């Protein structure tokens, strides 16, 4: 069981590899298209340069501690500063100072500010098409934010400082006036009482002035200890190379995307394709053997390939089909062989004529009968007239079949064409008269090959199939839908029909996307039954080379 599963898995892998290999030109085209497009677009894009600087938050001494809360506070302070640095007031100051022709929102899109994790550092990056302007904006941004930060923090103590400064100024003026008055009294030498009063007031004023001055200095000290500022660790320098577009990376990524899309698309189409793809589908889904694989070839009316090219690989394929039909009928002799298909345009008439030719070439007297009374084609394939034929026999009480058989260019092969098109083909083909005609064919030929309409199109083949010795289905890989093929087989089996097998017609073995698992090699065709395993392995090896 393990070996069987391994073999199946390896064959599936090779099947998908084969599918991709056969569509390699699509993969290469999309890969190149995506890559070249990305390259050209990148080349046409305006280069963007990036200037970078690092800012250190110099935290206020009063807030510096070593506990965990202080660490969290420092990180939050860094995040706060990172947010404030890109706000409109700072941006407007930068625009005003540098005279930029940008709106604050436009400038903000070019600025990227990110705190460095677990530190009090902030990384500032500015993108701009002009490298010099990128560096200038970066440095100016840090400078203006530093000034704004100092102004904001200084505003907390401004009112107190201004009040103290006003009191000091007024008191200083009072002291100066008293000092002037004392000098005036000293010069006259009179009024000692007034002098004593002024000296007492002067001493009190000087003491008050000293107290106010101490308070002012204390406010300044508190302000200095509680003010955090920022320091530019390293100034931004003019960048040398652009950060985008990254032409090489863009080209590589686009080419990879094209490559993956191509492979994915091919495999998706393969998965959604509900048509028969090869012999494996026939044997596993329909339960029928594949009796022949006919390669795709040029079809010319009036010149079947088995006549015009008797030594071609296609003719050899029909001879192999002839042999496989004989092996399929060991227990039951096949005299009348019905050729039909699930749907139109699958090449049943071509197969019917060519199998008749190779049967006749094998020395067996053969008649090919065109029972397609709706769209007859046998006479066109062989290039003979259709003046009278099968339909004419139904209106005769007695007939001599020899009078309606036409000779062909092949010895032992005669043709009974369809004749005039009747209005009721199904009733005629299912009548007792048709049974009499088939019985009469046994007296004039060893083999009778009958071409009939598609099974799913009309009921003609369904009513005719039980009257013959064997039925051969013609299917075209890539066109015959699996669901229709299943319904065809079910319909024929319900009618007690002897189904011999399937012929895969018009198979492009060299360029087709379908996988045949070694059924074709060097013009020879093998049936999958385990007997040709060694030949299949040789085929696999040569295909891989």
DOTORRO-23885 format. One record per residue (C-alpha): residue number from 0; residue in three letters; y, z, x negated. Coordinates in Angstrom, 1 decimal. Layout:
DOTORRO-23885
REC;NUM;ALA;Y;Z;X
...
END
This chain:
DOTORRO-23885
REC;0;UNK;0.0;0.0;0.0
REC;1;UNK;2.4;0.9;-2.8
REC;2;UNK;1.8;-2.5;-4.6
REC;3;UNK;2.4;-4.4;-1.3
REC;4;UNK;5.7;-2.5;-0.7
REC;5;UNK;6.8;-3.1;-4.3
REC;6;UNK;6.0;-6.8;-4.0
REC;7;UNK;7.9;-7.1;-0.7
REC;8;UNK;10.9;-5.2;-2.1
REC;9;UNK;11.0;-7.4;-5.3
REC;10;UNK;10.8;-10.5;-3.1
REC;11;UNK;13.6;-9.3;-0.9
REC;12;UNK;15.7;-8.7;-4.0
REC;13;UNK;15.0;-12.2;-5.3
REC;14;UNK;15.7;-13.6;-1.8
REC;15;UNK;19.2;-12.1;-1.8
REC;16;UNK;19.7;-13.1;-5.4
REC;17;UNK;18.7;-16.7;-4.5
REC;18;UNK;21.1;-16.7;-1.5
REC;19;UNK;24.0;-15.6;-3.8
REC;20;UNK;23.0;-18.0;-6.5
REC;21;UNK;23.0;-20.9;-4.0
REC;22;UNK;26.5;-19.9;-3.0
REC;23;UNK;27.7;-19.2;-6.5
REC;24;UNK;30.5;-21.8;-6.2
REC;25;UNK;32.0;-20.0;-3.3
REC;26;UNK;32.0;-16.7;-5.2
REC;27;UNK;33.5;-18.4;-8.3
REC;28;UNK;36.1;-20.1;-6.1
REC;29;UNK;37.2;-17.0;-4.3
REC;30;UNK;37.2;-15.0;-7.5
REC;31;UNK;39.4;-17.5;-9.3
REC;32;UNK;41.7;-18.0;-6.3
REC;33;UNK;42.4;-14.3;-5.9
REC;34;UNK;42.8;-13.8;-9.6
REC;35;UNK;45.2;-16.8;-10.1
REC;36;UNK;47.2;-15.8;-7.0
REC;37;UNK;47.6;-12.3;-8.2
REC;38;UNK;48.6;-13.6;-11.7
REC;39;UNK;51.3;-16.0;-10.3
REC;40;UNK;52.6;-13.4;-7.9
REC;41;UNK;52.8;-10.8;-10.7
REC;42;UNK;54.7;-13.2;-12.9
REC;43;UNK;57.2;-13.9;-10.2
REC;44;UNK;57.9;-10.2;-9.5
REC;45;UNK;61.0;-8.5;-11.0
REC;46;UNK;59.9;-6.2;-13.9
REC;47;UNK;60.5;-2.5;-13.2
REC;48;UNK;61.2;-0.1;-16.1
REC;49;UNK;60.7;3.7;-15.9
REC;50;UNK;62.7;6.3;-17.8
REC;51;UNK;61.3;9.9;-18.0
REC;52;UNK;62.7;13.3;-18.9
REC;53;UNK;61.5;16.8;-18.6
REC;54;UNK;63.6;19.7;-17.3
REC;55;UNK;63.0;23.4;-18.0
REC;56;UNK;64.0;26.0;-15.5
REC;57;UNK;65.8;28.8;-17.4
REC;58;UNK;65.1;31.6;-15.0
REC;59;UNK;67.6;34.4;-14.5
REC;60;UNK;66.8;37.5;-16.7
REC;61;UNK;67.1;39.8;-13.8
REC;62;UNK;64.1;38.1;-12.1
REC;63;UNK;61.9;37.9;-15.1
REC;64;UNK;58.8;40.1;-14.7
REC;65;UNK;55.2;39.8;-15.7
REC;66;UNK;53.5;40.5;-12.4
REC;67;UNK;51.7;37.9;-10.3
REC;68;UNK;54.5;37.8;-7.7
REC;69;UNK;57.0;36.7;-10.3
REC;70;UNK;54.7;33.9;-11.4
REC;71;UNK;54.4;32.6;-7.8
REC;72;UNK;58.2;33.0;-7.4
REC;73;UNK;58.8;30.9;-10.5
REC;74;UNK;56.5;28.1;-9.3
REC;75;UNK;58.2;28.1;-5.9
REC;76;UNK;61.6;28.0;-7.7
REC;77;UNK;60.4;24.9;-9.6
REC;78;UNK;59.3;23.3;-6.3
REC;79;UNK;62.7;24.2;-4.7
REC;80;UNK;64.6;22.6;-7.6
REC;81;UNK;62.5;19.5;-7.5
REC;82;UNK;63.4;19.1;-3.8
REC;83;UNK;67.1;19.8;-4.3
REC;84;UNK;67.4;17.4;-7.2
REC;85;UNK;66.8;14.3;-4.9
REC;86;UNK;69.1;15.5;-2.1
REC;87;UNK;72.1;13.4;-1.0
REC;88;UNK;74.8;15.6;-2.6
REC;89;UNK;73.3;15.2;-6.1
REC;90;UNK;72.7;11.5;-5.5
REC;91;UNK;76.3;10.9;-4.4
REC;92;UNK;77.6;12.6;-7.5
REC;93;UNK;75.4;10.3;-9.7
REC;94;UNK;76.5;7.2;-7.8
REC;95;UNK;80.1;8.2;-8.1
REC;96;UNK;79.9;9.0;-11.8
REC;97;UNK;78.1;5.9;-12.8
REC;98;UNK;79.7;3.6;-10.2
REC;99;UNK;76.4;2.3;-8.9
REC;100;UNK;76.3;-0.2;-6.1
REC;101;UNK;73.5;1.7;-4.3
REC;102;UNK;73.3;3.8;-1.2
REC;103;UNK;71.9;7.3;-1.7
REC;104;UNK;68.7;6.3;0.2
REC;105;UNK;68.2;3.3;-2.1
REC;106;UNK;68.7;5.5;-5.1
REC;107;UNK;66.3;8.1;-3.8
REC;108;UNK;63.5;5.5;-3.5
REC;109;UNK;63.8;4.9;-7.3
REC;110;UNK;63.5;8.6;-8.2
REC;111;UNK;60.3;10.5;-8.6
REC;112;UNK;60.4;14.2;-9.2
REC;113;UNK;57.3;16.3;-9.8
REC;114;UNK;56.9;19.9;-10.9
REC;115;UNK;54.3;20.4;-13.6
REC;116;UNK;51.5;22.6;-12.4
REC;117;UNK;51.4;26.2;-13.6
REC;118;UNK;54.7;25.8;-15.5
REC;119;UNK;58.5;26.0;-14.8
REC;120;UNK;58.8;22.4;-16.0
REC;121;UNK;59.9;19.5;-13.8
REC;122;UNK;59.2;15.9;-14.7
REC;123;UNK;61.9;13.4;-13.6
REC;124;UNK;61.2;9.7;-13.5
REC;125;UNK;63.5;6.9;-12.5
REC;126;UNK;62.5;3.3;-11.9
REC;127;UNK;65.0;0.5;-12.2
REC;128;UNK;65.0;-3.2;-13.1
REC;129;UNK;67.5;-2.4;-15.9
REC;130;UNK;65.9;-0.2;-18.6
REC;131;UNK;69.3;1.1;-19.9
REC;132;UNK;70.4;2.0;-16.4
REC;133;UNK;67.1;3.7;-15.7
REC;134;UNK;67.7;6.0;-18.7
REC;135;UNK;71.3;6.6;-17.8
REC;136;UNK;70.5;7.5;-14.2
REC;137;UNK;67.8;9.9;-15.3
REC;138;UNK;70.1;11.8;-17.7
REC;139;UNK;73.0;11.8;-15.3
REC;140;UNK;70.8;13.1;-12.5
REC;141;UNK;69.8;16.1;-14.6
REC;142;UNK;73.4;16.7;-15.7
REC;143;UNK;74.9;16.6;-12.2
REC;144;UNK;72.2;18.7;-10.7
REC;145;UNK;72.7;21.3;-13.4
REC;146;UNK;76.4;21.4;-12.6
REC;147;UNK;75.8;21.6;-8.9
REC;148;UNK;73.3;24.4;-9.4
REC;149;UNK;75.8;26.4;-11.4
REC;150;UNK;78.4;25.9;-8.8
REC;151;UNK;76.1;26.9;-6.0
REC;152;UNK;75.1;30.1;-7.8
REC;153;UNK;78.6;30.9;-8.9
REC;154;UNK;79.8;30.7;-5.3
REC;155;UNK;77.8;33.8;-4.5
REC;156;UNK;80.2;35.9;-6.6
REC;157;UNK;83.3;33.9;-6.3
REC;158;UNK;84.9;35.9;-3.5
REC;159;UNK;84.4;39.2;-5.3
REC;160;UNK;85.7;37.8;-8.6
REC;161;UNK;88.7;36.3;-6.9
REC;162;UNK;89.5;39.6;-5.1
REC;163;UNK;89.3;41.5;-8.4
REC;164;UNK;91.3;38.9;-10.2
REC;165;UNK;94.1;39.1;-7.6
REC;166;UNK;94.1;42.9;-7.9
REC;167;UNK;94.2;42.8;-11.6
REC;168;UNK;97.1;40.3;-11.6
REC;169;UNK;99.1;42.4;-9.1
REC;170;UNK;98.4;45.6;-11.0
REC;171;UNK;99.3;43.9;-14.3
REC;172;UNK;102.6;42.8;-12.8
REC;173;UNK;103.3;46.4;-11.7
REC;174;UNK;102.5;47.8;-15.1
REC;175;UNK;104.9;45.2;-16.7
REC;176;UNK;107.7;46.2;-14.3
REC;177;UNK;107.3;49.9;-15.0
REC;178;UNK;107.2;49.3;-18.7
REC;179;UNK;110.5;47.4;-18.4
REC;180;UNK;112.1;50.3;-16.3
REC;181;UNK;111.0;52.9;-18.9
REC;182;UNK;112.6;50.9;-21.7
REC;183;UNK;115.8;50.8;-19.7
REC;184;UNK;115.9;54.6;-19.1
REC;185;UNK;115.1;55.3;-22.7
REC;186;UNK;118.2;53.4;-23.8
REC;187;UNK;120.5;55.4;-21.6
REC;188;UNK;118.9;58.7;-22.4
REC;189;UNK;119.6;60.1;-18.9
REC;190;UNK;117.5;61.0;-15.9
REC;191;UNK;114.5;62.6;-17.6
REC;192;UNK;113.0;63.3;-14.2
REC;193;UNK;112.8;59.6;-13.3
REC;194;UNK;111.3;58.8;-16.6
REC;195;UNK;108.5;61.4;-16.1
REC;196;UNK;107.8;59.9;-12.7
REC;197;UNK;107.5;56.4;-14.1
REC;198;UNK;105.3;57.5;-17.0
REC;199;UNK;103.0;59.2;-14.6
REC;200;UNK;102.7;56.1;-12.4
REC;201;UNK;102.2;53.9;-15.5
REC;202;UNK;99.3;56.1;-16.6
REC;203;UNK;97.7;55.9;-13.2
REC;204;UNK;98.1;52.2;-13.0
REC;205;UNK;96.6;51.7;-16.4
REC;206;UNK;93.6;53.8;-15.4
REC;207;UNK;93.2;51.7;-12.2
REC;208;UNK;93.6;48.5;-14.2
REC;209;UNK;90.8;49.7;-16.6
REC;210;UNK;88.6;50.5;-13.6
REC;211;UNK;89.2;47.1;-12.0
REC;212;UNK;88.6;45.3;-15.3
REC;213;UNK;85.3;47.2;-15.7
REC;214;UNK;84.3;46.2;-12.2
REC;215;UNK;85.2;42.5;-12.9
REC;216;UNK;83.1;42.5;-16.1
REC;217;UNK;80.2;44.1;-14.2
REC;218;UNK;80.3;41.4;-11.6
REC;219;UNK;80.3;38.7;-14.3
REC;220;UNK;77.4;40.5;-16.0
REC;221;UNK;75.4;40.6;-12.7
REC;222;UNK;76.2;36.9;-12.1
REC;223;UNK;75.0;36.0;-15.6
REC;224;UNK;71.8;38.0;-15.2
REC;225;UNK;71.0;36.6;-11.7
REC;226;UNK;71.8;33.0;-12.3
REC;227;UNK;69.0;30.5;-13.1
REC;228;UNK;69.9;27.2;-14.7
REC;229;UNK;68.1;24.2;-16.0
REC;230;UNK;67.8;22.8;-19.4
REC;231;UNK;66.9;19.3;-20.3
REC;232;UNK;64.0;19.6;-22.7
REC;233;UNK;64.2;16.0;-24.0
REC;234;UNK;66.7;13.3;-22.9
REC;235;UNK;65.4;10.1;-21.3
REC;236;UNK;65.3;7.2;-23.7
REC;237;UNK;65.5;3.5;-22.9
REC;238;UNK;62.0;2.3;-21.9
REC;239;UNK;60.7;-0.6;-24.0
REC;240;UNK;58.0;-2.1;-21.6
REC;241;UNK;57.9;-2.4;-17.8
REC;242;UNK;55.5;-0.3;-15.8
REC;243;UNK;55.1;-2.9;-13.2
REC;244;UNK;53.9;-5.4;-12.3
REC;245;UNK;50.8;-4.9;-14.4
REC;246;UNK;49.8;-8.5;-14.6
REC;247;UNK;46.5;-8.1;-16.3
REC;248;UNK;45.4;-5.2;-14.1
REC;249;UNK;46.6;-6.9;-10.9
REC;250;UNK;44.7;-10.1;-11.9
REC;251;UNK;41.5;-8.2;-12.7
REC;252;UNK;41.6;-6.2;-9.5
REC;253;UNK;42.4;-9.2;-7.3
REC;254;UNK;39.6;-11.2;-9.0
REC;255;UNK;37.2;-8.3;-8.4
REC;256;UNK;38.3;-8.1;-4.7
REC;257;UNK;37.7;-11.8;-4.3
REC;258;UNK;34.3;-11.5;-5.9
REC;259;UNK;33.2;-8.6;-3.6
REC;260;UNK;34.6;-10.3;-0.5
REC;261;UNK;32.7;-13.5;-1.3
REC;262;UNK;29.4;-11.6;-1.8
REC;263;UNK;30.0;-9.5;1.2
REC;264;UNK;30.9;-12.5;3.4
REC;265;UNK;27.9;-14.4;2.3
REC;266;UNK;25.5;-11.5;3.0
REC;267;UNK;27.3;-10.8;6.3
REC;268;UNK;26.9;-14.4;7.4
REC;269;UNK;23.3;-14.3;6.3
REC;270;UNK;22.7;-11.1;8.3
REC;271;UNK;24.4;-12.5;11.4
REC;272;UNK;22.6;-15.8;11.2
REC;273;UNK;19.9;-15.7;13.9
REC;274;UNK;18.3;-19.0;12.9
REC;275;UNK;15.0;-19.5;11.3
REC;276;UNK;15.4;-19.5;7.5
REC;277;UNK;11.9;-20.3;6.2
REC;278;UNK;8.2;-19.8;6.4
REC;279;UNK;8.3;-16.0;6.4
REC;280;UNK;10.2;-16.1;9.7
REC;281;UNK;7.6;-18.4;11.2
REC;282;UNK;4.6;-16.3;10.2
REC;283;UNK;6.2;-12.9;10.9
REC;284;UNK;8.3;-13.6;14.0
REC;285;UNK;6.3;-16.3;15.7
REC;286;UNK;2.8;-15.6;14.4
REC;287;UNK;2.1;-19.2;13.6
REC;288;UNK;1.1;-20.9;10.3
REC;289;UNK;3.5;-23.3;8.5
REC;290;UNK;1.5;-26.5;8.2
REC;291;UNK;4.1;-28.5;6.4
REC;292;UNK;7.6;-28.5;4.8
REC;293;UNK;9.3;-31.9;5.0
REC;294;UNK;12.2;-32.2;2.6
REC;295;UNK;15.6;-33.6;3.8
REC;296;UNK;15.7;-37.3;3.3
REC;297;UNK;17.7;-40.3;4.4
REC;298;UNK;16.4;-41.6;7.8
REC;299;UNK;16.9;-45.3;8.6
REC;300;UNK;15.9;-46.7;12.0
REC;301;UNK;13.2;-49.2;11.7
REC;302;UNK;12.1;-48.0;8.3
REC;303;UNK;10.0;-44.8;8.2
REC;304;UNK;9.9;-43.3;4.8
REC;305;UNK;6.1;-43.2;4.7
REC;306;UNK;6.2;-47.0;5.0
REC;307;UNK;9.2;-47.8;2.7
REC;308;UNK;8.5;-45.2;0.0
REC;309;UNK;4.8;-44.4;0.1
REC;310;UNK;4.9;-42.6;-3.3
REC;311;UNK;7.9;-40.4;-2.6
REC;312;UNK;7.6;-36.6;-2.5
REC;313;UNK;8.5;-36.8;1.2
REC;314;UNK;5.6;-39.0;1.9
REC;315;UNK;3.4;-36.6;0.0
REC;316;UNK;4.7;-33.9;2.2
REC;317;UNK;3.5;-35.8;5.3
REC;318;UNK;0.1;-36.3;3.6
REC;319;UNK;-0.1;-32.6;3.0
REC;320;UNK;0.8;-32.0;6.6
REC;321;UNK;-2.0;-34.4;7.6
REC;322;UNK;-4.5;-32.4;5.5
REC;323;UNK;-3.4;-29.1;6.9
REC;324;UNK;-3.7;-30.3;10.5
REC;325;UNK;-7.3;-31.3;9.7
REC;326;UNK;-8.0;-27.8;8.3
REC;327;UNK;-6.3;-26.2;11.3
REC;328;UNK;-8.7;-28.0;13.6
REC;329;UNK;-12.1;-27.3;12.0
REC;330;UNK;-13.5;-25.6;15.0
REC;331;UNK;-11.9;-27.9;17.5
REC;332;UNK;-11.6;-31.6;16.9
REC;333;UNK;-8.1;-32.9;17.4
REC;334;UNK;-7.9;-36.3;19.0
REC;335;UNK;-4.6;-36.0;20.9
REC;336;UNK;-1.8;-34.3;19.0
REC;337;UNK;1.5;-33.4;20.8
REC;338;UNK;4.6;-33.3;18.7
REC;339;UNK;7.5;-31.4;20.2
REC;340;UNK;10.3;-29.0;19.2
REC;341;UNK;12.2;-26.0;20.8
REC;342;UNK;15.5;-27.8;20.9
REC;343;UNK;16.9;-31.4;20.5
REC;344;UNK;17.9;-33.0;17.2
REC;345;UNK;15.1;-31.3;15.2
REC;346;UNK;13.4;-34.5;14.1
REC;347;UNK;10.3;-34.5;16.2
REC;348;UNK;10.2;-38.2;16.7
REC;349;UNK;10.6;-38.9;13.0
REC;350;UNK;7.7;-36.4;12.3
REC;351;UNK;5.6;-38.0;15.0
REC;352;UNK;6.0;-41.5;13.6
REC;353;UNK;5.4;-40.5;10.0
REC;354;UNK;2.4;-38.4;10.6
REC;355;UNK;0.9;-41.3;12.6
REC;356;UNK;1.6;-43.6;9.6
REC;357;UNK;-0.2;-41.3;7.1
REC;358;UNK;-3.1;-40.9;9.6
REC;359;UNK;-3.4;-44.7;9.8
REC;360;UNK;-3.1;-45.0;6.0
REC;361;UNK;-6.1;-42.7;5.8
REC;362;UNK;-8.2;-45.3;7.5
REC;363;UNK;-8.2;-43.7;11.0
REC;364;UNK;-7.2;-45.8;14.0
REC;365;UNK;-4.1;-44.2;15.4
REC;366;UNK;-1.9;-44.7;18.4
REC;367;UNK;1.6;-43.1;18.5
REC;368;UNK;2.6;-42.5;22.1
REC;369;UNK;6.3;-42.0;23.1
REC;370;UNK;6.0;-39.5;26.0
REC;371;UNK;9.8;-38.8;25.9
REC;372;UNK;10.7;-40.6;29.1
REC;373;UNK;14.2;-39.3;29.0
REC;374;UNK;15.5;-40.2;25.4
REC;375;UNK;12.7;-42.3;23.8
REC;376;UNK;13.1;-42.9;20.1
REC;377;UNK;9.7;-43.9;18.7
REC;378;UNK;10.5;-47.6;19.1
REC;379;UNK;13.8;-47.2;17.3
REC;380;UNK;12.2;-45.3;14.4
REC;381;UNK;9.6;-48.1;14.0
REC;382;UNK;12.0;-50.9;14.8
REC;383;UNK;9.9;-52.5;17.7
REC;384;UNK;11.0;-53.5;21.2
REC;385;UNK;10.6;-51.2;24.2
REC;386;UNK;10.1;-53.8;26.9
REC;387;UNK;7.0;-52.2;28.5
REC;388;UNK;5.2;-48.9;27.8
REC;389;UNK;3.9;-45.6;29.2
REC;390;UNK;6.1;-45.5;32.3
REC;391;UNK;4.8;-48.9;33.5
REC;392;UNK;1.2;-47.6;33.5
REC;393;UNK;2.0;-45.1;36.3
REC;394;UNK;2.7;-47.7;38.9
REC;395;UNK;-0.5;-49.7;38.2
REC;396;UNK;-3.7;-48.8;40.1
REC;397;UNK;-5.7;-50.3;37.3
REC;398;UNK;-4.5;-51.2;33.8
REC;399;UNK;-5.8;-52.4;30.5
REC;400;UNK;-4.3;-50.1;27.8
REC;401;UNK;-4.7;-52.8;25.1
REC;402;UNK;-2.2;-54.9;26.9
REC;403;UNK;0.5;-52.3;26.4
REC;404;UNK;-0.2;-51.3;22.8
REC;405;UNK;2.0;-52.9;20.2
REC;406;UNK;1.0;-53.5;16.6
REC;407;UNK;3.0;-52.2;13.7
REC;408;UNK;3.3;-53.2;10.0
REC;409;UNK;0.7;-50.6;9.2
REC;410;UNK;-3.0;-51.4;9.5
REC;411;UNK;-4.8;-49.1;12.0
REC;412;UNK;-1.5;-48.0;13.7
REC;413;UNK;-0.5;-49.1;17.2
REC;414;UNK;2.4;-48.0;19.4
REC;415;UNK;2.7;-47.2;23.1
REC;416;UNK;6.4;-47.0;23.7
REC;417;UNK;8.1;-45.2;26.6
REC;418;UNK;9.0;-48.2;28.7
REC;419;UNK;11.5;-48.0;31.5
REC;420;UNK;13.0;-44.6;32.1
REC;421;UNK;11.6;-43.2;35.4
REC;422;UNK;13.5;-40.8;37.7
REC;423;UNK;10.8;-38.1;37.7
REC;424;UNK;9.4;-37.8;34.1
REC;425;UNK;7.9;-34.2;34.6
REC;426;UNK;5.9;-35.2;37.7
REC;427;UNK;4.6;-38.3;36.0
REC;428;UNK;3.5;-36.4;32.8
REC;429;UNK;1.8;-33.7;34.8
REC;430;UNK;-0.1;-36.1;37.1
REC;431;UNK;-3.7;-37.0;37.1
REC;432;UNK;-2.7;-40.5;36.0
REC;433;UNK;-1.4;-39.1;32.7
REC;434;UNK;-4.8;-37.4;32.2
REC;435;UNK;-6.5;-40.8;32.7
REC;436;UNK;-4.2;-42.4;30.2
REC;437;UNK;-5.0;-39.7;27.6
REC;438;UNK;-8.7;-40.2;28.2
REC;439;UNK;-8.3;-43.9;27.8
REC;440;UNK;-6.6;-43.4;24.4
REC;441;UNK;-9.8;-41.8;23.2
REC;442;UNK;-11.6;-45.1;23.7
REC;443;UNK;-9.1;-47.2;21.8
REC;444;UNK;-8.2;-44.9;18.8
REC;445;UNK;-9.5;-42.0;16.8
REC;446;UNK;-6.1;-40.2;16.9
REC;447;UNK;-3.3;-40.2;19.4
REC;448;UNK;0.0;-38.7;18.3
REC;449;UNK;2.3;-38.0;21.2
REC;450;UNK;6.1;-37.5;21.0
REC;451;UNK;7.4;-35.4;23.8
REC;452;UNK;10.8;-33.9;24.8
REC;453;UNK;12.0;-30.5;23.5
REC;454;UNK;10.3;-27.6;25.2
REC;455;UNK;13.4;-25.6;26.2
REC;456;UNK;15.4;-28.7;27.3
REC;457;UNK;13.1;-29.9;30.1
REC;458;UNK;9.6;-29.0;31.4
REC;459;UNK;8.0;-32.3;30.3
REC;460;UNK;6.3;-30.8;27.2
REC;461;UNK;5.2;-27.7;29.1
REC;462;UNK;3.2;-29.7;31.7
REC;463;UNK;1.9;-32.2;29.1
REC;464;UNK;0.8;-29.7;26.4
REC;465;UNK;-2.3;-28.3;28.3
REC;466;UNK;-3.7;-31.9;28.5
REC;467;UNK;-3.8;-32.5;24.8
REC;468;UNK;-6.1;-31.1;22.0
REC;469;UNK;-3.3;-29.6;19.9
REC;470;UNK;0.4;-29.0;19.8
REC;471;UNK;2.6;-29.1;16.6
REC;472;UNK;6.1;-27.6;16.8
REC;473;UNK;8.9;-29.1;14.7
REC;474;UNK;11.7;-26.8;13.6
REC;475;UNK;14.7;-27.1;11.4
REC;476;UNK;15.6;-24.2;9.1
REC;477;UNK;19.2;-23.1;9.6
REC;478;UNK;19.5;-24.8;13.1
REC;479;UNK;16.5;-23.6;15.2
REC;480;UNK;17.5;-20.3;16.7
REC;481;UNK;14.9;-17.6;16.4
REC;482;UNK;15.2;-16.5;20.1
REC;483;UNK;14.7;-20.0;21.3
REC;484;UNK;11.7;-20.5;19.0
REC;485;UNK;10.2;-17.3;20.4
REC;486;UNK;10.7;-18.4;24.0
REC;487;UNK;9.2;-21.8;23.2
REC;488;UNK;6.0;-20.2;21.7
REC;489;UNK;5.7;-17.8;24.6
REC;490;UNK;6.1;-20.6;27.2
REC;491;UNK;3.4;-22.7;25.6
REC;492;UNK;1.0;-19.8;25.1
REC;493;UNK;1.3;-18.9;28.8
REC;494;UNK;0.1;-22.5;29.6
REC;495;UNK;-3.1;-22.0;27.6
REC;496;UNK;-1.9;-24.4;24.9
REC;497;UNK;-3.6;-24.9;21.6
REC;498;UNK;-0.8;-24.3;19.1
REC;499;UNK;-1.7;-25.5;15.7
REC;500;UNK;1.4;-24.4;13.8
REC;501;UNK;4.9;-25.4;12.8
REC;502;UNK;6.4;-28.1;10.6
REC;503;UNK;9.7;-27.2;8.9
REC;504;UNK;11.7;-30.5;8.9
REC;505;UNK;14.7;-31.6;6.9
REC;506;UNK;14.6;-28.8;4.4
REC;507;UNK;17.0;-29.0;1.5
REC;508;UNK;14.9;-27.3;-1.1
REC;509;UNK;17.3;-27.7;-4.0
REC;510;UNK;20.6;-26.8;-2.5
REC;511;UNK;19.8;-25.0;0.7
REC;512;UNK;20.7;-21.3;1.1
REC;513;UNK;17.3;-20.6;2.5
REC;514;UNK;14.5;-19.0;0.6
REC;515;UNK;11.0;-20.5;0.6
REC;516;UNK;9.2;-18.1;-1.7
REC;517;UNK;7.4;-20.7;-3.7
REC;518;UNK;6.4;-23.1;-1.0
REC;519;UNK;7.8;-26.1;-2.9
REC;520;UNK;7.2;-26.8;-6.6
REC;521;UNK;7.1;-30.2;-8.4
REC;522;UNK;6.6;-32.2;-5.2
REC;523;UNK;3.7;-30.0;-4.1
REC;524;UNK;3.6;-27.8;-1.0
REC;525;UNK;1.6;-24.6;-0.6
REC;526;UNK;0.7;-22.6;2.4
REC;527;UNK;1.3;-18.8;2.1
REC;528;UNK;-2.0;-17.2;2.4
REC;529;UNK;-2.5;-15.4;-0.9
REC;530;UNK;-4.5;-18.3;-2.5
REC;531;UNK;-1.6;-19.7;-4.4
REC;532;UNK;-0.2;-16.5;-5.9
REC;533;UNK;-0.6;-17.8;-9.5
REC;534;UNK;1.3;-21.0;-8.7
REC;535;UNK;4.0;-19.1;-7.0
REC;536;UNK;4.5;-16.8;-10.0
REC;537;UNK;4.8;-19.9;-12.2
REC;538;UNK;7.4;-21.3;-9.8
REC;539;UNK;9.4;-18.0;-9.9
REC;540;UNK;9.4;-18.0;-13.7
REC;541;UNK;10.6;-21.6;-13.9
REC;542;UNK;13.3;-21.0;-11.3
REC;543;UNK;14.6;-18.0;-13.2
REC;544;UNK;14.9;-20.0;-16.4
END
